[in-house]
Amino acid sequence: MKILVTGGSGFLGQHLVKALQKAGYTDIRIFNRNPCDTLQNVEFVCGHLEDYQQVKKAVNGCEVVFHVAAKAGIWGCYRSYYNTNVLGTEHIIKACKDCHVKYLVYTSSPSVVFNNQPLVNVDERIGYGNPKKMCAYAHTKMLAEQLILRANNEKGLQTIALRPHLIWGPGDNHLIPTLLDAARRHRLFQVGDGKNWVDMSYVTNVAQAHLLALEAIKNTPHSVSGKAYFISQGDPVQLWPWVHLLLSKLDIPQPSVKIPASLAYGIGLLCEILYKVLFIKKQPPMTRFVAKELSEDHYFNISMAKMDLHYIPKISNEEGLEQLVAWLKNK
């Protein structure tokens, strides 16, 4: 069985490739902008999701596609997010149909249900949100997930989407490094009262969820194909106490300034306006979406993933934190 992993050189992608290899899959191809020297015994196809012919070349001959690649972030030109996350996904789907791929597993995001309100233990029955005005990433991931699920059962293709929340762990080059850098520069401020509960997803568990999704869609497609599943630790944490604990383990200064959530939201709105008017391309220090994420509850019920995919997180929050700290200190 030949397997393609888009974005296989990225944080989650590398963990997924290694999990596939550990599970006995040996014929793995990676589609990425650039090759990766940290993965062994894999085939590389370099290209861009926006180029259909390059995508088709990567998909051709594969029976399974894990579509992990995406443009992430909280700020930037909407068109750039659309081209990678939506147009790129359209190309993946078309190539899968043209090349007779059987199974397509898509890495989505819980942000697709963002509705400008706290998300408290919500499950898959919640509808899509309306994140376009606040976050191009969330909106384009929502459009892409809809494409993936609509493509189910077309030309023999079976599809499934996973929504892992706040992926973290060794190898993270985005979430945790950004947090630590802000703290070291004394630019990390607590937003809100610090009591908000959030879900996180340890990267090893997320990779395992992808393997379980493949097995489920192969063995029980009538139960899981065409569906999306929330993925997390299943054990929410209070965001700011968890951040304080991480910083203390690394001997990094704690944030000493607290900003009310409403003020942070207003600052975020002002930053967005100024950055757009002045055509500033770098990421602003605050946005409305970030203010919401840092101050409100957002955690999810993963009962459906447990029941349909037999997903049980193997690495706990506590064990994951120790592994992350050890990796950071060694790095």
Secondary structure as a PSIPRED ss2 file (coil, helix, strand):
# PSIPRED VFORMAT (PSIPRED V4.0)

   1 M C   1.000  0.000  0.000
   2 K C   1.000  0.000  0.000
   3 I E   0.000  0.000  1.000
   4 L E   0.000  0.000  1.000
   5 V E   0.000  0.000  1.000
   6 T E   0.000  0.000  1.000
   7 G C   1.000  0.000  0.000
   8 G C   1.000  0.000  0.000
   9 S C   1.000  0.000  0.000
  10 G C   1.000  0.000  0.000
  11 F H   0.000  1.000  0.000
  12 L H   0.000  1.000  0.000
  13 G H   0.000  1.000  0.000
  14 Q H   0.000  1.000  0.000
  15 H H   0.000  1.000  0.000
  16 L H   0.000  1.000  0.000
  17 V H   0.000  1.000  0.000
  18 K H   0.000  1.000  0.000
  19 A H   0.000  1.000  0.000
  20 L H   0.000  1.000  0.000
  21 Q H   0.000  1.000  0.000
  22 K H   0.000  1.000  0.000
  23 A C   1.000  0.000  0.000
  24 G C   1.000  0.000  0.000
  25 Y C   1.000  0.000  0.000
  26 T C   1.000  0.000  0.000
  27 D C   1.000  0.000  0.000
  28 I E   0.000  0.000  1.000
  29 R E   0.000  0.000  1.000
  30 I E   0.000  0.000  1.000
  31 F E   0.000  0.000  1.000
  32 N E   0.000  0.000  1.000
  33 R C   1.000  0.000  0.000
  34 N C   1.000  0.000  0.000
  35 P C   1.000  0.000  0.000
  36 C C   1.000  0.000  0.000
  37 D C   1.000  0.000  0.000
  38 T C   1.000  0.000  0.000
  39 L C   1.000  0.000  0.000
  40 Q C   1.000  0.000  0.000
  41 N C   1.000  0.000  0.000
  42 V C   1.000  0.000  0.000
  43 E E   0.000  0.000  1.000
  44 F E   0.000  0.000  1.000
  45 V E   0.000  0.000  1.000
  46 C E   0.000  0.000  1.000
  47 G C   1.000  0.000  0.000
  48 H C   1.000  0.000  0.000
  49 L C   1.000  0.000  0.000
  50 E C   1.000  0.000  0.000
  51 D C   1.000  0.000  0.000
  52 Y H   0.000  1.000  0.000
  53 Q H   0.000  1.000  0.000
  54 Q H   0.000  1.000  0.000
  55 V H   0.000  1.000  0.000
  56 K H   0.000  1.000  0.000
  57 K H   0.000  1.000  0.000
  58 A H   0.000  1.000  0.000
  59 V H   0.000  1.000  0.000
  60 N C   1.000  0.000  0.000
  61 G C   1.000  0.000  0.000
  62 C C   1.000  0.000  0.000
  63 E C   1.000  0.000  0.000
  64 V E   0.000  0.000  1.000
  65 V E   0.000  0.000  1.000
  66 F E   0.000  0.000  1.000
  67 H E   0.000  0.000  1.000
  68 V C   1.000  0.000  0.000
  69 A C   1.000  0.000  0.000
  70 A C   1.000  0.000  0.000
  71 K C   1.000  0.000  0.000
  72 A C   1.000  0.000  0.000
  73 G C   1.000  0.000  0.000
  74 I C   1.000  0.000  0.000
  75 W C   1.000  0.000  0.000
  76 G C   1.000  0.000  0.000
  77 C C   1.000  0.000  0.000
  78 Y H   0.000  1.000  0.000
  79 R H   0.000  1.000  0.000
  80 S H   0.000  1.000  0.000
  81 Y H   0.000  1.000  0.000
  82 Y H   0.000  1.000  0.000
  83 N H   0.000  1.000  0.000
  84 T H   0.000  1.000  0.000
  85 N H   0.000  1.000  0.000
  86 V H   0.000  1.000  0.000
  87 L H   0.000  1.000  0.000
  88 G H   0.000  1.000  0.000
  89 T H   0.000  1.000  0.000
  90 E H   0.000  1.000  0.000
  91 H H   0.000  1.000  0.000
  92 I H   0.000  1.000  0.000
  93 I H   0.000  1.000  0.000
  94 K H   0.000  1.000  0.000
  95 A H   0.000  1.000  0.000
  96 C H   0.000  1.000  0.000
  97 K H   0.000  1.000  0.000
  98 D H   0.000  1.000  0.000
  99 C C   1.000  0.000  0.000
 100 H C   1.000  0.000  0.000
 101 V C   1.000  0.000  0.000
 102 K C   1.000  0.000  0.000
 103 Y E   0.000  0.000  1.000
 104 L E   0.000  0.000  1.000
 105 V E   0.000  0.000  1.000
 106 Y E   0.000  0.000  1.000
 107 T E   0.000  0.000  1.000
 108 S C   1.000  0.000  0.000
 109 S C   1.000  0.000  0.000
 110 P H   0.000  1.000  0.000
 111 S H   0.000  1.000  0.000
 112 V H   0.000  1.000  0.000
 113 V H   0.000  1.000  0.000
 114 F C   1.000  0.000  0.000
 115 N C   1.000  0.000  0.000
 116 N C   1.000  0.000  0.000
 117 Q C   1.000  0.000  0.000
 118 P C   1.000  0.000  0.000
 119 L E   0.000  0.000  1.000
 120 V E   0.000  0.000  1.000
 121 N E   0.000  0.000  1.000
 122 V E   0.000  0.000  1.000
 123 D C   1.000  0.000  0.000
 124 E C   1.000  0.000  0.000
 125 R C   1.000  0.000  0.000
 126 I C   1.000  0.000  0.000
 127 G C   1.000  0.000  0.000
 128 Y C   1.000  0.000  0.000
 129 G C   1.000  0.000  0.000
 130 N C   1.000  0.000  0.000
 131 P C   1.000  0.000  0.000
 132 K C   1.000  0.000  0.000
 133 K C   1.000  0.000  0.000
 134 M C   1.000  0.000  0.000
 135 C C   1.000  0.000  0.000
 136 A H   0.000  1.000  0.000
 137 Y H   0.000  1.000  0.000
 138 A H   0.000  1.000  0.000
 139 H H   0.000  1.000  0.000
 140 T H   0.000  1.000  0.000
 141 K H   0.000  1.000  0.000
 142 M H   0.000  1.000  0.000
 143 L H   0.000  1.000  0.000
 144 A H   0.000  1.000  0.000
 145 E H   0.000  1.000  0.000
 146 Q H   0.000  1.000  0.000
 147 L H   0.000  1.000  0.000
 148 I H   0.000  1.000  0.000
 149 L H   0.000  1.000  0.000
 150 R H   0.000  1.000  0.000
 151 A C   1.000  0.000  0.000
 152 N C   1.000  0.000  0.000
 153 N C   1.000  0.000  0.000
 154 E E   0.000  0.000  1.000
 155 K C   1.000  0.000  0.000
 156 G C   1.000  0.000  0.000
 157 L E   0.000  0.000  1.000
 158 Q E   0.000  0.000  1.000
 159 T E   0.000  0.000  1.000
 160 I E   0.000  0.000  1.000
 161 A E   0.000  0.000  1.000
 162 L E   0.000  0.000  1.000
 163 R E   0.000  0.000  1.000
 164 P E   0.000  0.000  1.000
 165 H C   1.000  0.000  0.000
 166 L C   1.000  0.000  0.000
 167 I E   0.000  0.000  1.000
 168 W E   0.000  0.000  1.000
 169 G C   1.000  0.000  0.000
 170 P C   1.000  0.000  0.000
 171 G C   1.000  0.000  0.000
 172 D C   1.000  0.000  0.000
 173 N C   1.000  0.000  0.000
 174 H C   1.000  0.000  0.000
 175 L H   0.000  1.000  0.000
 176 I H   0.000  1.000  0.000
 177 P H   0.000  1.000  0.000
 178 T H   0.000  1.000  0.000
 179 L H   0.000  1.000  0.000
 180 L H   0.000  1.000  0.000
 181 D H   0.000  1.000  0.000
 182 A H   0.000  1.000  0.000
 183 A H   0.000  1.000  0.000
 184 R H   0.000  1.000  0.000
 185 R C   1.000  0.000  0.000
 186 H C   1.000  0.000  0.000
 187 R C   1.000  0.000  0.000
 188 L C   1.000  0.000  0.000
 189 F C   1.000  0.000  0.000
 190 Q E   0.000  0.000  1.000
 191 V E   0.000  0.000  1.000
 192 G C   1.000  0.000  0.000
 193 D C   1.000  0.000  0.000
 194 G C   1.000  0.000  0.000
 195 K C   1.000  0.000  0.000
 196 N C   1.000  0.000  0.000
 197 W E   0.000  0.000  1.000
 198 V E   0.000  0.000  1.000
 199 D C   1.000  0.000  0.000
 200 M C   1.000  0.000  0.000
 201 S E   0.000  0.000  1.000
 202 Y E   0.000  0.000  1.000
 203 V H   0.000  1.000  0.000
 204 T H   0.000  1.000  0.000
 205 N H   0.000  1.000  0.000
 206 V H   0.000  1.000  0.000
 207 A H   0.000  1.000  0.000
 208 Q H   0.000  1.000  0.000
 209 A H   0.000  1.000  0.000
 210 H H   0.000  1.000  0.000
 211 L H   0.000  1.000  0.000
 212 L H   0.000  1.000  0.000
 213 A H   0.000  1.000  0.000
 214 L H   0.000  1.000  0.000
 215 E H   0.000  1.000  0.000
 216 A H   0.000  1.000  0.000
 217 I H   0.000  1.000  0.000
 218 K H   0.000  1.000  0.000
 219 N H   0.000  1.000  0.000
 220 T C   1.000  0.000  0.000
 221 P H   0.000  1.000  0.000
 222 H H   0.000  1.000  0.000
 223 S H   0.000  1.000  0.000
 224 V H   0.000  1.000  0.000
 225 S C   1.000  0.000  0.000
 226 G C   1.000  0.000  0.000
 227 K E   0.000  0.000  1.000
 228 A E   0.000  0.000  1.000
 229 Y E   0.000  0.000  1.000
 230 F E   0.000  0.000  1.000
 231 I E   0.000  0.000  1.000
 232 S C   1.000  0.000  0.000
 233 Q C   1.000  0.000  0.000
 234 G C   1.000  0.000  0.000
 235 D C   1.000  0.000  0.000
 236 P C   1.000  0.000  0.000
 237 V E   0.000  0.000  1.000
 238 Q E   0.000  0.000  1.000
 239 L H   0.000  1.000  0.000
 240 W H   0.000  1.000  0.000
 241 P H   0.000  1.000  0.000
 242 W H   0.000  1.000  0.000
 243 V H   0.000  1.000  0.000
 244 H H   0.000  1.000  0.000
 245 L H   0.000  1.000  0.000
 246 L H   0.000  1.000  0.000
 247 L H   0.000  1.000  0.000
 248 S H   0.000  1.000  0.000
 249 K H   0.000  1.000  0.000
 250 L C   1.000  0.000  0.000
 251 D C   1.000  0.000  0.000
 252 I C   1.000  0.000  0.000
 253 P C   1.000  0.000  0.000
 254 Q C   1.000  0.000  0.000
 255 P C   1.000  0.000  0.000
 256 S C   1.000  0.000  0.000
 257 V C   1.000  0.000  0.000
 258 K E   0.000  0.000  1.000
 259 I E   0.000  0.000  1.000
 260 P C   1.000  0.000  0.000
 261 A H   0.000  1.000  0.000
 262 S H   0.000  1.000  0.000
 263 L H   0.000  1.000  0.000
 264 A H   0.000  1.000  0.000
 265 Y H   0.000  1.000  0.000
 266 G H   0.000  1.000  0.000
 267 I H   0.000  1.000  0.000
 268 G H   0.000  1.000  0.000
 269 L H   0.000  1.000  0.000
 270 L H   0.000  1.000  0.000
 271 C H   0.000  1.000  0.000
 272 E H   0.000  1.000  0.000
 273 I H   0.000  1.000  0.000
 274 L H   0.000  1.000  0.000
 275 Y H   0.000  1.000  0.000
 276 K H   0.000  1.000  0.000
 277 V H   0.000  1.000  0.000
 278 L C   1.000  0.000  0.000
 279 F C   1.000  0.000  0.000
 280 I C   1.000  0.000  0.000
 281 K C   1.000  0.000  0.000
 282 K C   1.000  0.000  0.000
 283 Q C   1.000  0.000  0.000
 284 P C   1.000  0.000  0.000
 285 P C   1.000  0.000  0.000
 286 M C   1.000  0.000  0.000
 287 T C   1.000  0.000  0.000
 288 R H   0.000  1.000  0.000
 289 F H   0.000  1.000  0.000
 290 V H   0.000  1.000  0.000
 291 A H   0.000  1.000  0.000
 292 K H   0.000  1.000  0.000
 293 E H   0.000  1.000  0.000
 294 L H   0.000  1.000  0.000
 295 S H   0.000  1.000  0.000
 296 E C   1.000  0.000  0.000
 297 D C   1.000  0.000  0.000
 298 H E   0.000  0.000  1.000
 299 Y E   0.000  0.000  1.000
 300 F E   0.000  0.000  1.000
 301 N C   1.000  0.000  0.000
 302 I C   1.000  0.000  0.000
 303 S H   0.000  1.000  0.000
 304 M H   0.000  1.000  0.000
 305 A H   0.000  1.000  0.000
 306 K H   0.000  1.000  0.000
 307 M H   0.000  1.000  0.000
 308 D H   0.000  1.000  0.000
 309 L C   1.000  0.000  0.000
 310 H C   1.000  0.000  0.000
 311 Y C   1.000  0.000  0.000
 312 I C   1.000  0.000  0.000
 313 P C   1.000  0.000  0.000
 314 K C   1.000  0.000  0.000
 315 I C   1.000  0.000  0.000
 316 S C   1.000  0.000  0.000
 317 N H   0.000  1.000  0.000
 318 E H   0.000  1.000  0.000
 319 E H   0.000  1.000  0.000
 320 G H   0.000  1.000  0.000
 321 L H   0.000  1.000  0.000
 322 E H   0.000  1.000  0.000
 323 Q H   0.000  1.000  0.000
 324 L H   0.000  1.000  0.000
 325 V H   0.000  1.000  0.000
 326 A H   0.000  1.000  0.000
 327 W H   0.000  1.000  0.000
 328 L H   0.000  1.000  0.000
 329 K H   0.000  1.000  0.000
 330 N H   0.000  1.000  0.000
 331 K C   1.000  0.000  0.000
